[in-house]
Amino acid sequence: MVYELDRYNVPLMIFSAGVGNIIDSFMQQKFGEIPKNVHIVSNMMLFDEKVRNLFRD
């Protein structure tokens, strides 16, 4: 379905109150790269030298 939406230029927005990095990683594993029509709106963890240092909305 994600590829069909991408083919017809239909945006897909994923809203989550969870950690967006996990959604991002899942999508990359599932599709190789996240299609351009997919937008993730979530809390993202920012890392500094492999240590989480803050969250970003």
C-alpha distance matrix in Angstrom:
0.0 3.8 5.4 5.0 6.3 8.6 9.8 10.9 12.2 10.8 11.8 10.2 13.3 13.9 17.4 19.4 23.1 22.8 23.2 20.7 21.8 20.3 16.9 17.3 18.5 15.8 13.1 15.5 16.1 12.5 11.6 15.2 15.1 13.3 11.6 14.0 11.9 11.7 15.0 16.5 19.4 21.4 24.7 25.0 27.9 30.0 32.0 35.4 36.4 33.9 35.2 33.2 35.4 33.5 30.5 28.9 27.1
3.8 0.0 3.8 5.5 5.2 6.2 8.6 10.2 10.4 9.3 9.5 7.8 10.9 11.6 15.4 17.4 21.2 20.8 20.7 17.8 18.8 17.9 14.3 14.2 15.7 13.5 10.3 12.6 13.9 10.7 9.1 12.5 11.8 9.6 7.8 10.3 8.6 8.2 11.7 13.4 16.6 18.7 21.9 22.0 24.8 26.7 28.7 32.0 33.2 30.8 32.1 30.2 32.3 30.5 27.5 25.8 24.1
5.4 3.8 0.0 3.8 5.4 5.0 6.0 8.7 9.6 9.9 11.0 10.5 13.9 15.0 18.8 20.9 24.6 24.1 23.7 20.6 21.1 20.4 17.0 16.3 17.5 15.6 12.2 13.4 14.7 11.6 9.1 12.0 11.5 10.2 7.6 10.1 9.2 10.1 13.9 16.0 19.4 21.7 24.8 24.4 27.1 28.7 30.4 33.5 34.5 32.3 34.0 32.3 34.4 32.8 30.0 28.3 26.8
5.0 5.5 3.8 0.0 3.8 5.4 5.1 6.4 8.6 8.4 10.7 10.8 14.5 16.1 19.8 22.3 26.1 26.0 26.1 23.0 24.0 23.2 19.7 19.3 20.8 18.7 15.4 17.1 18.3 15.1 12.9 15.9 15.2 13.5 10.6 12.2 10.4 11.8 15.4 17.9 20.9 23.5 26.9 26.9 29.9 31.5 33.5 36.7 37.8 35.7 37.2 35.3 37.3 35.4 32.4 30.4 28.6
6.3 5.2 5.4 3.8 0.0 3.8 5.5 5.3 6.0 4.9 7.0 7.4 11.2 13.4 16.9 19.8 23.5 23.9 24.0 20.9 22.3 21.9 18.2 17.8 20.0 18.2 14.8 16.8 18.6 15.7 13.5 16.4 15.0 12.5 9.4 10.2 7.5 9.1 12.4 15.1 17.9 20.7 24.3 24.5 27.7 29.4 31.7 34.9 36.4 34.3 35.6 33.5 35.1 33.0 29.9 27.7 25.6
8.6 6.2 5.0 5.4 3.8 0.0 3.8 5.4 4.9 5.9 7.3 8.4 11.9 14.2 17.8 20.5 24.2 24.3 23.9 20.4 21.4 21.4 17.9 16.7 18.8 17.6 13.9 15.1 17.3 14.9 12.0 14.3 12.4 10.3 6.7 7.2 5.6 8.1 11.6 14.7 17.8 20.7 23.9 23.6 26.7 27.9 30.0 33.0 34.4 32.6 34.1 32.2 33.8 31.9 29.1 26.8 25.1
9.8 8.6 6.0 5.1 5.5 3.8 0.0 3.8 5.6 7.7 10.3 11.8 15.5 17.8 21.4 24.2 27.9 28.0 27.6 24.2 24.9 24.9 21.5 20.2 22.0 20.7 17.0 17.9 19.8 17.2 14.1 16.2 14.8 13.3 9.7 10.1 9.0 11.8 15.3 18.4 21.5 24.4 27.7 27.4 30.3 31.4 33.5 36.3 37.5 35.8 37.5 35.8 37.4 35.6 32.8 30.5 28.8
10.9 10.2 8.7 6.4 5.3 5.4 3.8 0.0 3.8 5.6 9.0 11.3 14.9 17.8 21.1 24.3 27.9 28.5 28.5 25.1 26.4 26.5 22.9 21.9 24.2 22.8 19.2 20.5 22.6 19.9 17.2 19.4 17.7 15.6 12.0 11.6 9.5 12.5 15.5 18.9 21.4 24.7 28.1 28.2 31.5 32.7 35.0 38.0 39.5 37.8 39.3 37.2 38.6 36.5 33.5 30.9 28.8
12.2 10.4 9.6 8.6 6.0 4.9 5.6 3.8 0.0 3.8 6.3 9.3 12.5 15.7 18.9 22.2 25.7 26.4 26.2 22.7 24.1 24.6 21.1 19.9 22.5 21.6 17.9 19.2 21.8 19.6 16.7 18.7 16.3 13.8 10.2 8.8 6.5 10.0 12.6 16.2 18.6 22.0 25.4 25.4 28.7 29.7 32.2 35.1 36.8 35.3 36.7 34.5 35.7 33.5 30.5 27.7 25.7
10.8 9.3 9.9 8.4 4.9 5.9 7.7 5.6 3.8 0.0 3.8 6.5 9.8 13.1 16.1 19.5 23.1 24.0 24.3 21.1 22.9 23.2 19.5 19.0 21.8 20.6 17.1 19.1 21.6 19.1 16.9 19.3 17.1 14.1 10.9 9.9 6.5 8.9 11.1 14.4 16.5 19.9 23.5 24.0 27.5 29.0 31.7 34.8 36.7 35.0 36.0 33.6 34.7 32.3 29.1 26.4 24.0
11.8 9.5 11.0 10.7 7.0 7.3 10.3 9.0 6.3 3.8 0.0 3.8 6.4 9.9 12.8 16.2 19.7 20.7 20.9 17.7 19.7 20.3 16.7 16.1 19.3 18.4 15.2 17.2 20.0 18.0 16.1 18.3 15.7 12.3 9.8 8.4 4.6 6.1 7.5 10.8 12.8 16.2 19.8 20.4 23.9 25.4 28.3 31.4 33.5 31.8 32.6 30.1 31.1 28.6 25.3 22.6 20.2
10.2 7.8 10.5 10.8 7.4 8.4 11.8 11.3 9.3 6.5 3.8 0.0 3.8 6.6 9.8 13.0 16.7 17.5 17.9 14.9 17.1 17.2 13.5 13.5 16.7 15.4 12.5 15.1 17.6 15.6 14.3 16.9 14.6 11.0 9.4 9.3 5.9 4.8 6.2 8.5 10.7 13.8 17.4 18.2 21.7 23.7 26.5 29.8 31.8 29.8 30.5 27.9 29.2 26.6 23.3 21.0 18.5
13.3 10.9 13.9 14.5 11.2 11.9 15.5 14.9 12.5 9.8 6.4 3.8 0.0 3.8 6.3 9.8 13.3 14.5 15.2 12.3 15.1 15.5 12.0 12.4 15.9 15.1 12.7 15.6 18.2 16.7 15.9 18.2 15.8 12.0 11.5 11.0 8.2 5.9 4.8 5.9 7.2 10.4 14.1 15.3 19.0 21.1 24.2 27.6 29.9 27.9 28.2 25.3 26.3 23.6 20.1 17.7 15.0
13.9 11.6 15.0 16.1 13.4 14.2 17.8 17.8 15.7 13.1 9.9 6.6 3.8 0.0 3.8 6.5 10.2 11.0 11.9 9.5 12.4 12.4 8.9 10.3 13.6 12.6 11.0 14.2 16.4 15.1 15.2 17.6 15.6 12.0 12.5 12.9 10.8 7.4 6.2 4.9 6.0 8.0 11.7 13.1 16.6 19.2 22.1 25.8 27.9 25.7 25.7 22.8 24.2 21.5 18.0 16.2 13.7
17.4 15.4 18.8 19.8 16.9 17.8 21.4 21.1 18.9 16.1 12.8 9.8 6.3 3.8 0.0 3.8 7.1 8.9 10.6 9.1 12.7 12.9 10.1 12.0 15.3 14.6 13.8 16.9 19.0 18.1 18.6 20.7 18.7 15.3 16.1 16.1 14.0 10.8 8.6 6.3 4.9 6.1 9.6 12.0 15.6 18.4 21.6 25.3 27.8 25.5 25.0 21.8 22.8 19.8 16.1 14.4 11.4
19.4 17.4 20.9 22.3 19.8 20.5 24.2 24.3 22.2 19.5 16.2 13.0 9.8 6.5 3.8 0.0 3.8 5.2 7.6 7.2 10.9 10.7 8.8 11.4 14.1 13.6 13.8 16.8 18.5 18.1 19.2 21.1 19.5 16.4 18.0 18.5 16.9 13.4 11.2 7.9 6.4 5.0 7.6 10.4 13.4 16.7 19.7 23.4 25.8 23.3 22.5 19.3 20.5 17.6 14.0 13.1 10.6
23.1 21.2 24.6 26.1 23.5 24.2 27.9 27.9 25.7 23.1 19.7 16.7 13.3 10.2 7.1 3.8 0.0 3.8 6.9 8.2 11.7 11.7 11.0 13.6 16.0 15.9 16.7 19.4 20.9 20.9 22.3 23.9 22.4 19.5 21.4 21.7 20.4 16.8 14.3 10.8 8.5 5.8 6.6 10.0 12.4 15.9 18.9 22.5 25.1 22.7 21.3 17.8 18.7 15.7 12.1 11.9 9.6
22.8 20.8 24.1 26.0 23.9 24.3 28.0 28.5 26.4 24.0 20.7 17.5 14.5 11.0 8.9 5.2 3.8 0.0 3.8 6.2 9.0 8.4 8.6 11.4 13.1 13.2 14.7 17.1 18.2 18.7 20.5 21.8 20.6 18.3 20.7 21.5 20.6 16.9 14.7 11.0 9.8 6.5 6.3 8.6 10.4 14.1 16.6 20.3 22.5 19.7 18.5 15.3 16.8 14.4 11.1 11.7 10.6
23.2 20.7 23.7 26.1 24.0 23.9 27.6 28.5 26.2 24.3 20.9 17.9 15.2 11.9 10.6 7.6 6.9 3.8 0.0 3.8 5.5 5.8 7.1 9.1 10.5 11.5 13.2 14.9 16.2 17.4 19.0 19.7 18.5 16.5 19.4 20.2 20.0 16.3 14.2 10.4 9.8 6.4 5.2 5.8 7.1 10.8 13.0 16.8 18.9 16.1 15.2 12.1 14.0 11.9 9.0 9.9 9.8
20.7 17.8 20.6 23.0 20.9 20.4 24.2 25.1 22.7 21.1 17.7 14.9 12.3 9.5 9.1 7.2 8.2 6.2 3.8 0.0 3.8 5.3 5.0 6.0 8.5 9.8 10.5 12.2 14.2 15.2 16.2 16.9 15.2 13.0 15.8 16.4 16.4 12.8 10.7 7.0 7.3 4.9 5.3 4.9 7.6 10.6 13.2 16.9 19.0 16.5 16.3 13.4 15.2 13.1 10.1 9.7 9.3
21.8 18.8 21.1 24.0 22.3 21.4 24.9 26.4 24.1 22.9 19.7 17.1 15.1 12.4 12.7 10.9 11.7 9.0 5.5 3.8 0.0 3.8 5.5 5.0 6.1 8.5 9.9 10.5 12.2 14.1 15.3 15.2 13.8 12.5 15.8 16.9 17.6 14.1 12.6 9.5 10.6 8.5 8.0 5.7 6.6 9.0 10.7 14.4 16.0 13.3 13.7 11.4 13.8 12.6 10.5 10.8 11.6
20.3 17.9 20.4 23.2 21.9 21.4 24.9 26.5 24.6 23.2 20.3 17.2 15.5 12.4 12.9 10.7 11.7 8.4 5.8 5.3 3.8 0.0 3.8 5.4 5.1 6.1 8.6 9.9 10.6 12.1 14.1 14.6 14.1 12.9 16.3 18.0 18.4 14.8 13.9 10.8 12.2 10.1 10.1 8.9 9.6 12.4 13.6 17.2 18.3 15.1 15.5 13.5 16.4 15.4 13.2 13.9 14.3
16.9 14.3 17.0 19.7 18.2 17.9 21.5 22.9 21.1 19.5 16.7 13.5 12.0 8.9 10.1 8.8 11.0 8.6 7.1 5.0 5.5 3.8 0.0 3.8 5.5 5.1 6.1 8.6 9.9 10.4 12.0 13.2 12.3 10.4 13.3 15.1 15.1 11.3 10.8 7.9 10.0 8.8 10.3 9.7 11.7 14.4 16.2 19.9 21.2 18.3 18.8 16.6 19.0 17.5 14.9 14.6 14.1
17.3 14.2 16.3 19.3 17.8 16.7 20.2 21.9 19.9 19.0 16.1 13.5 12.4 10.3 12.0 11.4 13.6 11.4 9.1 6.0 5.0 5.4 3.8 0.0 3.8 5.5 5.2 6.2 8.7 9.9 10.5 10.9 9.4 7.8 11.2 12.8 13.6 10.2 9.8 7.7 10.4 9.9 11.1 9.5 11.3 13.1 14.7 18.2 19.4 16.9 18.0 16.1 18.4 17.2 14.9 14.3 14.3
18.5 15.7 17.5 20.8 20.0 18.8 22.0 24.2 22.5 21.8 19.3 16.7 15.9 13.6 15.3 14.1 16.0 13.1 10.5 8.5 6.1 5.1 5.5 3.8 0.0 3.8 5.5 5.1 6.2 8.6 10.0 9.8 9.5 9.3 13.0 15.2 16.4 13.3 13.5 11.4 14.1 13.1 13.7 11.6 12.3 14.0 14.7 17.9 18.4 15.5 17.0 15.9 18.8 18.2 16.5 16.6 17.2
15.8 13.5 15.6 18.7 18.2 17.6 20.7 22.8 21.6 20.6 18.4 15.4 15.1 12.6 14.6 13.6 15.9 13.2 11.5 9.8 8.5 6.1 5.1 5.5 3.8 0.0 3.8 5.4 5.1 6.1 8.5 9.6 10.0 9.5 12.7 15.5 16.1 12.9 13.7 11.8 14.6 13.9 15.1 13.9 15.1 17.2 18.1 21.5 22.0 18.9 20.2 18.9 21.8 21.0 18.9 19.0 18.9
13.1 10.3 12.2 15.4 14.8 13.9 17.0 19.2 17.9 17.1 15.2 12.5 12.7 11.0 13.8 13.8 16.7 14.7 13.2 10.5 9.9 8.6 6.1 5.2 5.5 3.8 0.0 3.8 5.5 5.0 5.9 7.5 7.2 6.0 9.0 11.9 12.5 9.5 11.0 10.1 13.5 13.8 15.7 14.6 16.4 18.2 19.5 22.8 23.6 20.9 22.4 20.9 23.4 22.4 20.0 19.3 18.9
15.5 12.6 13.4 17.1 16.8 15.1 17.9 20.5 19.2 19.1 17.2 15.1 15.6 14.2 16.9 16.8 19.4 17.1 14.9 12.2 10.5 9.9 8.6 6.2 5.1 5.4 3.8 0.0 3.8 5.5 5.4 4.8 4.8 5.7 9.2 12.1 13.7 11.4 12.9 12.3 15.8 16.0 17.3 15.4 16.6 17.8 18.5 21.4 21.7 19.2 21.3 20.4 23.0 22.5 20.6 20.1 20.3
16.1 13.9 14.7 18.3 18.6 17.3 19.8 22.6 21.8 21.6 20.0 17.6 18.2 16.4 19.0 18.5 20.9 18.2 16.2 14.2 12.2 10.6 9.9 8.7 6.2 5.1 5.5 3.8 0.0 3.8 5.8 5.5 7.7 9.1 12.2 15.4 16.8 14.5 16.1 15.3 18.6 18.3 19.5 17.7 18.5 19.9 20.2 23.0 22.9 20.0 22.2 21.6 24.6 24.4 22.7 22.6 22.9
12.5 10.7 11.6 15.1 15.7 14.9 17.2 19.9 19.6 19.1 18.0 15.6 16.7 15.1 18.1 18.1 20.9 18.7 17.4 15.2 14.1 12.1 10.4 9.9 8.6 6.1 5.0 5.5 3.8 0.0 3.8 6.1 8.1 8.7 10.9 14.5 15.3 13.1 15.4 15.0 18.4 18.7 20.5 19.3 20.7 22.4 23.1 26.2 26.3 23.5 25.3 24.4 27.3 26.6 24.5 24.2 23.9
11.6 9.1 9.1 12.9 13.5 12.0 14.1 17.2 16.7 16.9 16.1 14.3 15.9 15.2 18.6 19.2 22.3 20.5 19.0 16.2 15.3 14.1 12.0 10.5 10.0 8.5 5.9 5.4 5.8 3.8 0.0 3.8 5.3 6.3 7.8 11.5 12.7 11.4 14.2 14.6 18.3 19.2 21.3 19.9 21.6 22.9 23.8 26.8 27.0 24.5 26.7 25.7 28.3 27.5 25.4 24.5 24.1
15.2 12.5 12.0 15.9 16.4 14.3 16.2 19.4 18.7 19.3 18.3 16.9 18.2 17.6 20.7 21.1 23.9 21.8 19.7 16.9 15.2 14.6 13.2 10.9 9.8 9.6 7.5 4.8 5.5 6.1 3.8 0.0 3.8 6.8 9.0 12.2 14.4 13.2 15.6 16.0 19.7 20.4 22.0 19.9 21.2 21.9 22.3 24.9 24.8 22.6 25.1 24.6 27.2 26.9 25.2 24.4 24.6
15.1 11.8 11.5 15.2 15.0 12.4 14.8 17.7 16.3 17.1 15.7 14.6 15.8 15.6 18.7 19.5 22.4 20.6 18.5 15.2 13.8 14.1 12.3 9.4 9.5 10.0 7.2 4.8 7.7 8.1 5.3 3.8 0.0 3.8 6.2 8.9 11.5 10.4 12.6 13.4 17.1 18.2 19.9 17.9 19.4 20.0 20.8 23.4 23.8 21.9 24.3 23.4 25.7 25.0 23.2 21.9 22.0
13.3 9.6 10.2 13.5 12.5 10.3 13.3 15.6 13.8 14.1 12.3 11.0 12.0 12.0 15.3 16.4 19.5 18.3 16.5 13.0 12.5 12.9 10.4 7.8 9.3 9.5 6.0 5.7 9.1 8.7 6.3 6.8 3.8 0.0 3.8 6.4 8.3 6.7 8.9 10.0 13.7 15.2 17.4 15.9 18.1 19.1 20.6 23.5 24.5 22.5 24.4 22.9 24.9 23.7 21.4 19.8 19.4
11.6 7.8 7.6 10.6 9.4 6.7 9.7 12.0 10.2 10.9 9.8 9.4 11.5 12.5 16.1 18.0 21.4 20.7 19.4 15.8 15.8 16.3 13.3 11.2 13.0 12.7 9.0 9.2 12.2 10.9 7.8 9.0 6.2 3.8 0.0 3.8 5.5 5.7 8.9 11.2 14.8 17.1 19.7 18.6 21.2 22.1 23.9 26.8 27.9 26.1 27.9 26.3 28.1 26.6 24.1 22.1 21.2
14.0 10.3 10.1 12.2 10.2 7.2 10.1 11.6 8.8 9.9 8.4 9.3 11.0 12.9 16.1 18.5 21.7 21.5 20.2 16.4 16.9 18.0 15.1 12.8 15.2 15.5 11.9 12.1 15.4 14.5 11.5 12.2 8.9 6.4 3.8 0.0 3.8 5.5 7.8 11.0 14.2 16.9 19.6 18.6 21.4 21.9 24.0 26.7 28.2 26.9 28.5 26.7 28.0 26.3 23.8 21.3 20.2
11.9 8.6 9.2 10.4 7.5 5.6 9.0 9.5 6.5 6.5 4.6 5.9 8.2 10.8 14.0 16.9 20.4 20.6 20.0 16.4 17.6 18.4 15.1 13.6 16.4 16.1 12.5 13.7 16.8 15.3 12.7 14.4 11.5 8.3 5.5 3.8 0.0 3.8 6.5 10.1 13.0 16.1 19.3 19.0 22.2 23.3 25.7 28.7 30.5 28.9 30.1 28.0 29.2 27.1 24.2 21.6 19.9
11.7 8.2 10.1 11.8 9.1 8.1 11.8 12.5 10.0 8.9 6.1 4.8 5.9 7.4 10.8 13.4 16.8 16.9 16.3 12.8 14.1 14.8 11.3 10.2 13.3 12.9 9.5 11.4 14.5 13.1 11.4 13.2 10.4 6.7 5.7 5.5 3.8 0.0 3.8 6.6 9.9 12.7 15.9 15.7 18.9 20.4 22.9 26.1 27.9 26.1 27.1 24.8 26.2 24.1 21.1 18.8 17.1
15.0 11.7 13.9 15.4 12.4 11.6 15.3 15.5 12.6 11.1 7.5 6.2 4.8 6.2 8.6 11.2 14.3 14.7 14.2 10.7 12.6 13.9 10.8 9.8 13.5 13.7 11.0 12.9 16.1 15.4 14.2 15.6 12.6 8.9 8.9 7.8 6.5 3.8 0.0 3.8 6.5 9.6 12.8 12.9 16.4 17.9 20.8 24.0 26.2 24.6 25.2 22.6 23.6 21.1 18.0 15.4 13.5
16.5 13.4 16.0 17.9 15.1 14.7 18.4 18.9 16.2 14.4 10.8 8.5 5.9 4.9 6.3 7.9 10.8 11.0 10.4 7.0 9.5 10.8 7.9 7.7 11.4 11.8 10.1 12.3 15.3 15.0 14.6 16.0 13.4 10.0 11.2 11.0 10.1 6.6 3.8 0.0 3.8 6.1 9.3 9.7 13.2 15.2 18.2 21.7 23.9 22.0 22.3 19.5 20.6 18.1 14.8 12.7 10.8
19.4 16.6 19.4 20.9 17.9 17.8 21.5 21.4 18.6 16.5 12.8 10.7 7.2 6.0 4.9 6.4 8.5 9.8 9.8 7.3 10.6 12.2 10.0 10.4 14.1 14.6 13.5 15.8 18.6 18.4 18.3 19.7 17.1 13.7 14.8 14.2 13.0 9.9 6.5 3.8 0.0 3.8 7.2 8.8 12.6 14.8 18.2 21.7 24.4 22.6 22.2 19.0 19.6 16.6 13.1 10.6 7.9
21.4 18.7 21.7 23.5 20.7 20.7 24.4 24.7 22.0 19.9 16.2 13.8 10.4 8.0 6.1 5.0 5.8 6.5 6.4 4.9 8.5 10.1 8.8 9.9 13.1 13.9 13.8 16.0 18.3 18.7 19.2 20.4 18.2 15.2 17.1 16.9 16.1 12.7 9.6 6.1 3.8 0.0 3.8 6.2 9.7 12.5 15.9 19.4 22.1 20.2 19.4 16.0 16.8 13.8 10.1 8.5 6.2
24.7 21.9 24.8 26.9 24.3 23.9 27.7 28.1 25.4 23.5 19.8 17.4 14.1 11.7 9.6 7.6 6.6 6.3 5.2 5.3 8.0 10.1 10.3 11.1 13.7 15.1 15.7 17.3 19.5 20.5 21.3 22.0 19.9 17.4 19.7 19.6 19.3 15.9 12.8 9.3 7.2 3.8 0.0 3.8 6.7 9.7 13.1 16.6 19.4 17.6 16.3 12.8 13.3 10.2 6.5 5.7 4.7
25.0 22.0 24.4 26.9 24.5 23.6 27.4 28.2 25.4 24.0 20.4 18.2 15.3 13.1 12.0 10.4 10.0 8.6 5.8 4.9 5.7 8.9 9.7 9.5 11.6 13.9 14.6 15.4 17.7 19.3 19.9 19.9 17.9 15.9 18.6 18.6 19.0 15.7 12.9 9.7 8.8 6.2 3.8 0.0 3.8 6.4 9.7 13.3 16.0 14.3 13.5 10.2 11.1 8.6 5.6 5.1 6.2
27.9 24.8 27.1 29.9 27.7 26.7 30.3 31.5 28.7 27.5 23.9 21.7 19.0 16.6 15.6 13.4 12.4 10.4 7.1 7.6 6.6 9.6 11.7 11.3 12.3 15.1 16.4 16.6 18.5 20.7 21.6 21.2 19.4 18.1 21.2 21.4 22.2 18.9 16.4 13.2 12.6 9.7 6.7 3.8 0.0 3.8 6.5 10.1 12.8 10.9 9.8 6.4 7.6 6.0 4.5 6.2 8.8
30.0 26.7 28.7 31.5 29.4 27.9 31.4 32.7 29.7 29.0 25.4 23.7 21.1 19.2 18.4 16.7 15.9 14.1 10.8 10.6 9.0 12.4 14.4 13.1 14.0 17.2 18.2 17.8 19.9 22.4 22.9 21.9 20.0 19.1 22.1 21.9 23.3 20.4 17.9 15.2 14.8 12.5 9.7 6.4 3.8 0.0 3.8 7.0 10.1 9.2 8.4 5.8 6.1 5.5 5.9 7.0 10.4
32.0 28.7 30.4 33.5 31.7 30.0 33.5 35.0 32.2 31.7 28.3 26.5 24.2 22.1 21.6 19.7 18.9 16.6 13.0 13.2 10.7 13.6 16.2 14.7 14.7 18.1 19.5 18.5 20.2 23.1 23.8 22.3 20.8 20.6 23.9 24.0 25.7 22.9 20.8 18.2 18.2 15.9 13.1 9.7 6.5 3.8 0.0 3.8 6.4 5.6 5.2 4.3 5.5 7.2 9.0 10.7 14.2
35.4 32.0 33.5 36.7 34.9 33.0 36.3 38.0 35.1 34.8 31.4 29.8 27.6 25.8 25.3 23.4 22.5 20.3 16.8 16.9 14.4 17.2 19.9 18.2 17.9 21.5 22.8 21.4 23.0 26.2 26.8 24.9 23.4 23.5 26.8 26.7 28.7 26.1 24.0 21.7 21.7 19.4 16.6 13.3 10.1 7.0 3.8 0.0 3.8 5.5 5.3 6.3 6.3 9.1 11.8 13.4 17.1
36.4 33.2 34.5 37.8 36.4 34.4 37.5 39.5 36.8 36.7 33.5 31.8 29.9 27.9 27.8 25.8 25.1 22.5 18.9 19.0 16.0 18.3 21.2 19.4 18.4 22.0 23.6 21.7 22.9 26.3 27.0 24.8 23.8 24.5 27.9 28.2 30.5 27.9 26.2 23.9 24.4 22.1 19.4 16.0 12.8 10.1 6.4 3.8 0.0 3.8 5.5 8.3 9.3 12.5 15.1 16.9 20.5
33.9 30.8 32.3 35.7 34.3 32.6 35.8 37.8 35.3 35.0 31.8 29.8 27.9 25.7 25.5 23.3 22.7 19.7 16.1 16.5 13.3 15.1 18.3 16.9 15.5 18.9 20.9 19.2 20.0 23.5 24.5 22.6 21.9 22.5 26.1 26.9 28.9 26.1 24.6 22.0 22.6 20.2 17.6 14.3 10.9 9.2 5.6 5.5 3.8 0.0 3.8 6.6 9.1 12.0 13.9 16.1 19.4
35.2 32.1 34.0 37.2 35.6 34.1 37.5 39.3 36.7 36.0 32.6 30.5 28.2 25.7 25.0 22.5 21.3 18.5 15.2 16.3 13.7 15.5 18.8 18.0 17.0 20.2 22.4 21.3 22.2 25.3 26.7 25.1 24.3 24.4 27.9 28.5 30.1 27.1 25.2 22.3 22.2 19.4 16.3 13.5 9.8 8.4 5.2 5.3 5.5 3.8 0.0 3.8 6.1 9.4 11.8 14.6 18.0
33.2 30.2 32.3 35.3 33.5 32.2 35.8 37.2 34.5 33.6 30.1 27.9 25.3 22.8 21.8 19.3 17.8 15.3 12.1 13.4 11.4 13.5 16.6 16.1 15.9 18.9 20.9 20.4 21.6 24.4 25.7 24.6 23.4 22.9 26.3 26.7 28.0 24.8 22.6 19.5 19.0 16.0 12.8 10.2 6.4 5.8 4.3 6.3 8.3 6.6 3.8 0.0 3.8 6.0 8.1 11.1 14.5
35.4 32.3 34.4 37.3 35.1 33.8 37.4 38.6 35.7 34.7 31.1 29.2 26.3 24.2 22.8 20.5 18.7 16.8 14.0 15.2 13.8 16.4 19.0 18.4 18.8 21.8 23.4 23.0 24.6 27.3 28.3 27.2 25.7 24.9 28.1 28.0 29.2 26.2 23.6 20.6 19.6 16.8 13.3 11.1 7.6 6.1 5.5 6.3 9.3 9.1 6.1 3.8 0.0 3.8 7.3 10.1 13.8
33.5 30.5 32.8 35.4 33.0 31.9 35.6 36.5 33.5 32.3 28.6 26.6 23.6 21.5 19.8 17.6 15.7 14.4 11.9 13.1 12.6 15.4 17.5 17.2 18.2 21.0 22.4 22.5 24.4 26.6 27.5 26.9 25.0 23.7 26.6 26.3 27.1 24.1 21.1 18.1 16.6 13.8 10.2 8.6 6.0 5.5 7.2 9.1 12.5 12.0 9.4 6.0 3.8 0.0 3.8 6.7 10.2
30.5 27.5 30.0 32.4 29.9 29.1 32.8 33.5 30.5 29.1 25.3 23.3 20.1 18.0 16.1 14.0 12.1 11.1 9.0 10.1 10.5 13.2 14.9 14.9 16.5 18.9 20.0 20.6 22.7 24.5 25.4 25.2 23.2 21.4 24.1 23.8 24.2 21.1 18.0 14.8 13.1 10.1 6.5 5.6 4.5 5.9 9.0 11.8 15.1 13.9 11.8 8.1 7.3 3.8 0.0 3.8 6.7
28.9 25.8 28.3 30.4 27.7 26.8 30.5 30.9 27.7 26.4 22.6 21.0 17.7 16.2 14.4 13.1 11.9 11.7 9.9 9.7 10.8 13.9 14.6 14.3 16.6 19.0 19.3 20.1 22.6 24.2 24.5 24.4 21.9 19.8 22.1 21.3 21.6 18.8 15.4 12.7 10.6 8.5 5.7 5.1 6.2 7.0 10.7 13.4 16.9 16.1 14.6 11.1 10.1 6.7 3.8 0.0 3.8
27.1 24.1 26.8 28.6 25.6 25.1 28.8 28.8 25.7 24.0 20.2 18.5 15.0 13.7 11.4 10.6 9.6 10.6 9.8 9.3 11.6 14.3 14.1 14.3 17.2 18.9 18.9 20.3 22.9 23.9 24.1 24.6 22.0 19.4 21.2 20.2 19.9 17.1 13.5 10.8 7.9 6.2 4.7 6.2 8.8 10.4 14.2 17.1 20.5 19.4 18.0 14.5 13.8 10.2 6.7 3.8 0.0
